[in-house]
């Protein structure tokens, strides 16, 4: 078989024989040269570039083994490569012959070890930058080796331009047994000192060699695409895709685009249009089995502008904790198209600074909040998170508050409570007077205020009936709560229902409170429109509460709340 290959490469065996004999080879050496040429001739098929990485590595490994056989023959015939490291210099050495004088007496192979056409392909600059696999010369073991990254060159090839090049002769080490160049016995013996006899030899014993059968190759996991495929806006082109290898670091990824050439993955892929990416992982076949293919398709279109999602709808079973209810249930509804978003929410104390949305919980189902967990009340905040940012934008926050309240109006921020202390407040309200009921509700509400708010209470009748004299809001700590509760609990009421006086009170405070609750049970005495205008100008929000009102009085209080951005509550006797 080897002979046939050599004849094909050299056109004529006779011509090759004559050529070698002209170079000074003996018939025995000629047979050896033919054998070496038959081994090296496989390197003349330079089609490695079109193979996938696994096949290319197999071909390169075979070439390395072939050339290393020639290295071994050269060293065994007295050659010396110990001072060389450059691959081309080493190949040149292997192509030399011994001098004519030494050839006559040398016992061994004296001719060239390699086909003169054999040369190497250096690594390209791009391959060096990408740390591609290559071949290097190991000066310690005196052999060529494949390396995963770097190396001196990429592969062996045959160059016909080198066929007639003369690589010269060299003087190789003389063996201890040579042919006799003079008359007489065929051998000429070279005297050498006998080596010293070795002393006693200690043979170490250890753990017996493992005789277990080899572990079969392990199947590799397929690669992972990031981001996954889908329909994307054409404005995002060029677009980068990363392929992650979930396997051992010794393995690598091979991929192709739109069914094209397979190449090794070395970093993010830049897409310039609709693309299908197919990839698999591969490694040393003795250790790993190639993974199944993974694919991901990317389509680019002109997409419409993303739509802002609507905020969720939060439903509560109550707006405050009280003696009758120590638990408040909640539910959250998503008003947006199915599949467009998911709900996320967070529960916090009232008026607290909310953490980043990435720390909020995904809403799975409703629940209940206990008074023991939030004795000062709580705020539940939620939003709709987009599942496709090209089509939808995250919604604004929706928020509901459960806290201390005054006749159903939440007390979750700084507030001034203004109470009607007129004599009409002495009318019956559930077994006590309206005034007593209002003062008791005020005491209860103050007791449940969160410590993050500030507060005060003032009263009016025909004029200013009572204040604590400070003209400012106090932090809702226990000392301030107890102090104000003890004062308002002993204040008596008097005659007159002057809305103008009551509505002028907020502007007397320094600083002016931004939230006010105004409570009355009667028809106002006199005009108060200028006071309402002043509050509007100052940006004060006023909520109103009516207790035991007729229709006309209720309408007056509701109009005040509406014009000043508050809410109106009508409490019946």
C-alpha positions in Angstrom: 0.0 0.0 0.0 2.8 2.4 0.9 4.6 1.6 -2.4 1.5 2.4 -4.4 1.1 5.8 -2.7 4.7 6.7 -3.4 4.4 5.8 -7.0 1.3 8.0 -7.4 3.1 11.0 -5.8 6.4 10.6 -7.7 4.8 9.5 -11.1 7.6 6.8 -11.5 9.1 4.5 -8.9 12.1 4.0 -11.2 12.7 7.8 -11.4 12.4 8.2 -7.7 14.9 5.3 -7.1 17.4 6.9 -9.5 16.9 10.3 -7.9 17.6 8.9 -4.4 20.6 6.8 -5.6 22.1 10.0 -7.1 21.7 11.6 -3.7 24.0 8.8 -2.3 21.5 6.4 -0.7 22.3 2.7 -0.5 19.7 0.1 -1.5 18.8 -0.7 2.1 18.5 3.1 2.9 16.4 3.4 -0.3 13.8 1.0 1.1 13.8 3.0 4.4 13.3 6.3 2.5 10.3 4.8 0.6 8.8 3.8 3.9 9.2 7.3 5.4 7.8 8.9 2.2 4.8 6.6 2.4 4.1 7.8 5.9 4.6 11.5 5.2 2.7 11.5 1.9 -0.7 11.9 3.8 0.3 15.4 4.7 0.0 16.4 1.0 -3.8 16.7 1.4 -4.2 20.4 2.5 -7.9 20.6 2.9 -8.0 21.2 6.7 -9.7 24.6 6.4 -13.0 23.2 5.2 -13.4 20.7 8.0 -15.0 21.3 11.3 -12.8 21.8 14.4 -13.0 18.2 15.6 -11.9 16.7 12.2 -9.2 19.3 11.8 -7.7 18.4 15.2 -7.7 14.7 14.2 -5.9 15.4 10.9 -3.3 17.6 12.7 -2.7 15.0 15.4 -2.0 12.4 12.7 0.5 14.7 10.9 2.3 15.3 14.2 2.6 11.6 14.8 4.0 11.1 11.3 6.6 13.8 11.6 7.6 12.6 15.2 8.4 9.2 13.7 10.9 10.9 11.4 12.3 12.8 14.4 12.7 9.5 16.3 14.5 7.9 13.3 16.9 11.0 13.0 17.8 10.9 16.7 18.2 7.1 16.6 20.7 7.6 13.7 23.0 9.9 15.6 21.3 13.2 14.9 21.1 16.0 17.5 18.3 18.6 17.9 19.1 19.7 21.5 20.2 23.2 20.4 17.2 23.9 18.2 13.7 25.3 18.9 12.5 26.8 15.7 10.2 24.3 13.8 11.6 25.2 10.3 15.2 24.7 11.5 14.2 21.3 12.9 12.6 20.2 9.6 15.7 21.4 7.8 17.9 19.2 10.1 15.7 16.2 9.4 16.2 16.7 5.6 20.1 16.7 5.7 22.3 13.6 5.1 25.5 12.4 6.7 28.8 13.4 5.1 30.2 11.1 2.4 33.1 10.0 4.6 31.0 9.0 7.6 28.4 7.3 5.4 30.9 4.6 4.3 31.5 3.4 7.8 28.3 4.4 9.7 26.0 1.6 10.8 22.4 3.0 10.7 20.4 5.4 8.6 22.5 8.1 7.0 20.1 9.8 4.6 17.3 12.4 4.8 14.4 11.6 7.2 11.7 13.7 5.4 10.3 14.5 2.0 12.1 17.7 1.0 8.7 19.3 0.2 7.5 19.2 3.8 7.1 22.6 5.4 4.8 24.4 7.9 2.0 27.0 7.8 2.6 29.7 10.4 -0.3 31.0 12.6 -2.0 34.1 11.1 -2.1 37.4 13.1 -5.9 36.8 13.6 -5.2 33.3 14.9 -2.6 34.6 17.3 -5.0 37.2 18.6 -7.8 34.7 19.1 -5.4 32.2 20.8 -6.3 29.5 18.2 -5.0 26.0 18.7 -1.6 25.2 17.0 1.6 23.1 17.0 4.7 23.7 18.9 8.1 22.0 19.4 8.8 20.6 22.9 12.6 21.1 23.5 12.5 18.9 26.5 10.8 15.8 25.0 12.3 16.5 21.5 8.9 16.1 19.7 6.2 18.2 18.1 3.0 18.6 20.1 -0.5 20.0 19.6 -1.5 22.9 22.0 -5.0 24.3 22.6 -3.9 27.9 22.4 -0.9 29.5 20.7 1.9 27.4 19.2 4.4 28.2 16.5 2.4 27.2 13.5 -1.0 25.7 12.5 -0.3 22.6 10.3 2.1 20.7 8.0 1.9 20.9 4.2 3.9 19.8 1.1 5.3 22.6 -1.1 6.3 21.3 -4.6 8.7 24.3 -5.0 11.0 22.6 -2.3 11.2 19.2 -4.2 14.7 19.8 -5.7 16.2 21.9 -2.8 19.5 20.5 -1.5 19.5 20.6 2.3 23.2 19.7 2.6 25.1 17.2 4.8 26.1 17.0 8.4 28.4 15.0 10.6 26.4 12.8 13.0 27.5 11.0 16.2 29.7 8.0 15.5 28.2 4.7 16.8 30.2 2.2 18.8 30.1 -0.2 15.9 31.2 0.9 12.4 32.0 -0.6 9.0 35.8 -1.2 8.5 37.0 1.2 5.7 40.3 -0.7 5.4 41.0 -4.3 4.3 40.2 -7.1 6.7 37.3 -7.8 9.0 34.0 -6.1 8.0 33.6 -4.3 11.4 35.8 -1.7 12.9 35.4 -1.7 16.7 35.7 1.6 18.6 37.0 1.2 22.1 34.9 2.7 24.8 35.2 2.5 28.6 32.8 0.1 30.1 30.3 1.8 32.4 30.4 1.3 36.1 28.3 -1.5 37.4 25.2 -0.4 39.2 24.9 -1.0 42.9 21.9 -2.5 44.7 18.6 -1.4 43.3 15.7 -0.6 45.5 12.4 -1.2 43.8 9.6 0.9 45.4 6.2 -0.6 45.9 3.0 1.3 45.9 -0.6 1.3 45.1 -1.3 -1.2 42.2 -2.1 0.2 38.9 -5.8 0.8 38.5 -7.2 -1.9 36.2 -10.7 -0.6 36.0 -12.1 -0.2 32.5 -11.9 3.3 31.1 -14.9 5.7 31.8 -17.0 6.2 28.6 -17.2 9.7 27.2 -19.8 11.9 28.8 -22.5 13.6 26.7 -22.1 17.4 26.7 -24.9 19.8 27.3 -26.0 22.1 24.4 -25.0 25.8 24.4 -27.3 28.5 25.8 -28.1 31.7 23.8 -28.3 35.1 25.4 -30.6 36.8 24.7 -32.9 34.1 23.4 -34.4 34.5 19.9 -37.5 36.4 19.1 -38.9 39.3 17.1 -36.8 42.5 17.7 -37.0 46.1 16.5 -34.9 46.7 13.4 -33.5 49.8 15.0 -31.5 47.5 17.3 -29.3 46.3 14.4 -26.4 45.5 14.5 -27.3 43.1 17.3 -25.0 41.1 19.5 -25.7 37.5 20.7 -23.7 35.6 23.3 -23.4 31.8 23.4 -22.7 30.4 26.8 -21.0 27.0 27.3 -22.4 25.2 30.4 -19.8 22.5 30.2 -16.2 21.9 31.3 -13.7 24.6 30.4 -11.8 22.2 28.2 -14.7 22.0 25.7 -15.6 24.5 23.1 -18.6 25.7 21.0 -19.0 25.4 17.2 -21.7 27.4 15.5 -23.1 28.4 12.1 -25.3 31.2 10.8 -28.2 30.5 8.5 -26.8 27.1 7.6 -23.3 28.4 6.6 -19.8 27.3 7.5 -19.2 25.9 11.0 -16.7 27.9 13.0 -15.4 27.9 16.6 -17.1 30.4 18.9 -14.6 32.9 20.4 -16.9 35.8 21.5 -20.2 37.7 20.9 -21.7 37.3 17.4 -22.9 40.5 15.7 -26.1 40.0 13.6 -26.9 42.4 10.8 -30.3 40.9 9.8 -32.7 38.0 10.3 -30.5 35.1 11.4 -30.8 31.5 12.6 -27.9 30.5 14.8 -27.2 26.8 15.3 -24.5 25.7 17.8 -23.2 22.6 19.6 -20.5 21.9 22.1 -17.6 19.5 21.5 -14.4 18.4 23.2 -11.8 15.6 23.4 -13.6 12.6 22.0 -11.9 10.4 24.6 -13.7 12.4 27.3 -16.8 14.0 25.8 -19.6 13.2 23.4 -20.7 16.0 21.1 -23.9 17.7 22.4 -27.1 18.0 20.5 -27.7 21.1 18.4 -29.2 24.2 20.0 -30.7 26.9 17.8 -32.2 30.4 18.2 -33.8 32.6 15.5 -33.7 36.4 15.5 -36.2 38.4 13.3 -36.0 42.1 13.0 -39.0 44.2 12.1 -40.3 47.8 12.4 -42.2 47.5 15.6 -44.7 50.1 16.9 -43.8 52.3 19.8 -44.2 50.5 23.1 -47.5 51.1 25.0 -47.5 52.3 28.7 -49.2 49.7 30.8 -52.0 50.7 33.1 -51.4 50.5 36.9 -52.9 47.6 38.8 -56.2 47.9 40.7 -55.7 47.3 44.5 -58.7 46.2 46.5 -58.7 46.4 50.3 -61.2 45.0 52.8 -60.8 48.2 54.9 -58.8 51.3 55.2 -57.9 51.2 58.9 -57.2 48.8 61.8 -59.7 49.2 64.6 -61.2 47.4 67.5 -63.5 45.5 65.2 -61.0 44.7 62.5 -57.4 43.7 63.3 -56.8 42.2 59.8 -57.1 43.8 56.3 -57.3 41.6 53.2 -55.9 42.7 49.9 -56.1 41.7 46.2 -54.5 43.1 43.1 -56.0 42.9 39.6 -54.1 43.4 36.3 -56.2 45.5 33.8 -53.7 45.0 30.9 -53.8 42.5 28.0 -53.2 38.9 28.9 -49.5 37.9 28.6 -48.3 41.5 28.4 -47.2 41.9 32.0 -47.0 40.5 35.5 -47.8 42.2 38.8 -45.2 43.1 41.4 -45.9 44.7 44.8 -44.4 45.7 48.1 -45.8 46.4 51.6 -44.3 49.1 53.7 -45.0 51.4 56.6 -46.9 54.6 55.5 -44.8 57.3 53.8 -41.7 55.1 53.8 -39.1 55.4 51.0 -39.7 52.5 48.6 -36.8 50.3 47.6 -35.8 49.7 43.9 -38.5 47.8 42.0 -36.1 44.9 41.5 -36.7 44.0 45.2 -40.5 43.9 45.0 -42.4 40.6 45.1 -44.2 39.0 42.2 -48.0 38.9 43.0 -49.3 35.4 43.0 -52.5 35.8 45.0 -54.1 37.9 47.6 -53.4 37.9 51.3 -54.1 39.6 54.6 -52.1 42.1 56.7 -52.3 41.8 60.5 -52.4 44.7 62.9 -49.7 43.1 65.1 -47.3 43.4 62.1 -48.2 47.0 61.2 -49.7 48.6 64.3 -49.3 52.1 62.7 -50.8 51.0 59.4 -49.2 50.1 56.1 -49.0 51.0 52.4 -49.3 48.5 49.6 -47.8 49.6 46.3 -47.9 47.7 43.0 -47.1 48.0 39.3 -47.5 46.0 36.1 -44.0 44.8 34.8 -43.7 44.4 31.1 -42.9 41.0 29.7 -41.8 42.4 26.4 -40.1 45.8 26.6 -40.4 46.3 22.8 -44.2 46.3 23.1 -44.9 47.6 26.6 -43.5 50.0 29.2 -43.8 49.3 32.9 -46.8 50.9 34.5 -46.8 53.7 37.1 -47.4 52.7 40.7 -50.8 52.0 42.2 -51.0 52.6 46.0 -53.5 52.1 48.8 -52.9 53.0 52.4 -54.2 51.5 55.6 -53.4 53.7 58.6 -54.9 55.7 61.4 -58.0 57.5 60.1 -60.4 60.2 61.2 -64.0 59.2 60.3 -62.6 57.2 57.4 -60.1 59.8 56.1 -56.5 58.4 56.3 -54.0 60.2 58.5 -50.9 59.0 56.6 -49.2 62.4 56.3 -48.8 65.7 58.2 -52.2 67.0 59.2 -54.1 69.8 61.0 -57.5 68.7 62.4 -60.0 71.6 62.8 -63.1 70.9 64.9 -66.5 72.7 65.2 -66.9 73.4 69.0 -70.3 75.2 68.6 -73.2 74.6 71.0 -75.1 72.6 68.3 -72.5 69.9 68.7 -74.2 69.1 72.0 -77.0 67.2 70.2 -77.2 63.4 70.7 -75.0 61.1 68.7 -75.5 57.4 69.6 -76.0 58.0 73.3 -73.4 60.8 73.7 -73.2 64.3 72.3 -71.8 65.0 68.9 -69.0 66.9 70.5 -68.1 64.1 72.8 -68.1 61.6 69.9 -65.9 63.9 67.8 -63.4 64.4 70.7 -63.3 60.7 71.4 -62.7 59.9 67.7 -59.9 62.5 67.6 -58.3 60.9 70.7 -58.4 57.5 69.1 -57.0 58.7 65.8 -54.2 60.5 67.4 -53.3 57.4 69.4 -52.9 55.4 66.1 -50.8 58.0 64.2 -47.6 56.7 62.7 -44.5 58.2 64.1 -43.5 59.5 60.7 -46.2 62.2 60.6 -46.7 65.6 62.3 -50.1 66.8 63.7 -52.1 69.3 65.7 -55.7 70.1 66.6 -57.6 73.5 66.6 -61.2 74.3 67.4 -63.6 77.1 66.3 -67.1 78.4 67.1 -68.1 82.0 66.6 -64.3 82.7 66.7 -61.2 80.8 67.5 -62.3 78.5 70.3 -59.0 76.7 71.2 -55.4 75.9 70.1 -52.4 74.6 72.1 -50.8 78.0 71.5 -47.8 76.7 69.5 -49.1 77.3 66.0 -47.1 74.5 64.6 -47.4 70.7 63.9 -45.8 68.3 66.4 -44.0 65.0 65.6 -46.4 62.1 66.5 -44.2 60.6 69.3 -45.9 59.3 72.4 -45.1 62.4 74.5 -46.8 64.8 72.0 -49.7 62.4 71.6 -50.4 62.2 75.3 -50.0 65.9 75.8 -52.5 66.9 73.1 -55.0 64.2 74.1 -55.0 65.4 77.7 -55.7 69.0 76.5 -58.5 68.4 74.0 -60.3 66.0 76.3 -61.2 68.8 78.8 -62.1 71.6 76.3 -65.8 72.7 76.4 -67.8 73.9 73.5 -69.5 77.2 72.9 -71.9 79.0 70.5 -71.4 80.0 66.8 -70.4 78.3 63.6 -68.1 80.7 61.8 -66.6 78.8 58.8 -64.5 81.8 57.9 -62.7 81.7 61.3 -62.2 77.9 61.0 -60.8 78.0 57.5 -58.4 80.9 58.4 -56.7 78.8 61.0 -54.3 76.8 58.7 -52.6 79.9 57.4 -51.8 81.0 61.0 -49.4 77.9 61.4 -45.7 78.1 60.6 -45.0 76.3 58.4 -48.4 76.1 56.7 -49.8 72.5 56.9 -50.4 71.0 53.5 -53.2 68.7 54.7 -56.2 69.8 56.7 -59.4 68.0 57.9 -62.3 70.4 58.7 -65.3 69.1 60.7 -68.7 70.8 61.3 -72.3 70.0 62.1 -74.0 73.2 61.1 -74.9 75.8 58.5 -72.1 78.4 58.3 -72.6 81.9 59.6 -71.3 84.4 57.1 -69.3 84.2 53.8 -66.0 82.3 53.7 -65.1 82.4 50.0 -62.0 84.6 50.5 -60.6 82.0 53.0 -61.1 79.2 50.5 -59.3 81.3 47.8 -56.4 81.9 50.2 -56.1 78.2 50.9 -56.1 77.4 47.1 -53.3 80.0 46.6 -51.3 78.4 49.4 -51.8 74.9 48.0 -53.5 73.5 51.1 -55.6 70.4 50.6 -58.7 70.3 52.7 -60.9 67.3 53.4 -64.3 68.0 55.1 -66.5 65.9 57.4 -70.1 66.7 58.2 -71.9 65.2 61.2 -75.7 65.3 61.4 -76.0 67.7 58.4 -79.0 68.6 56.4 -78.7 68.5 52.6 -77.7 72.2 52.2 -75.0 72.0 54.8 -73.7 68.8 53.4 -73.5 70.5 49.9 -71.5 73.4 51.4 -68.8 71.1 52.9 -68.6 68.9 49.8 -68.0 72.0 47.7 -65.2 73.1 50.0 -63.5 69.7 49.7 -63.9 69.6 45.9 -62.4 73.1 45.4 -59.5 72.3 47.7 -58.6 68.9 46.4 -59.8 66.9 49.4 -62.5 64.3 50.1 -65.9 64.7 51.7 -67.3 62.3 54.4 -70.9 62.7 55.7 -71.4 61.0 59.1 -75.0 60.5 60.2 -76.2 60.6 63.8 
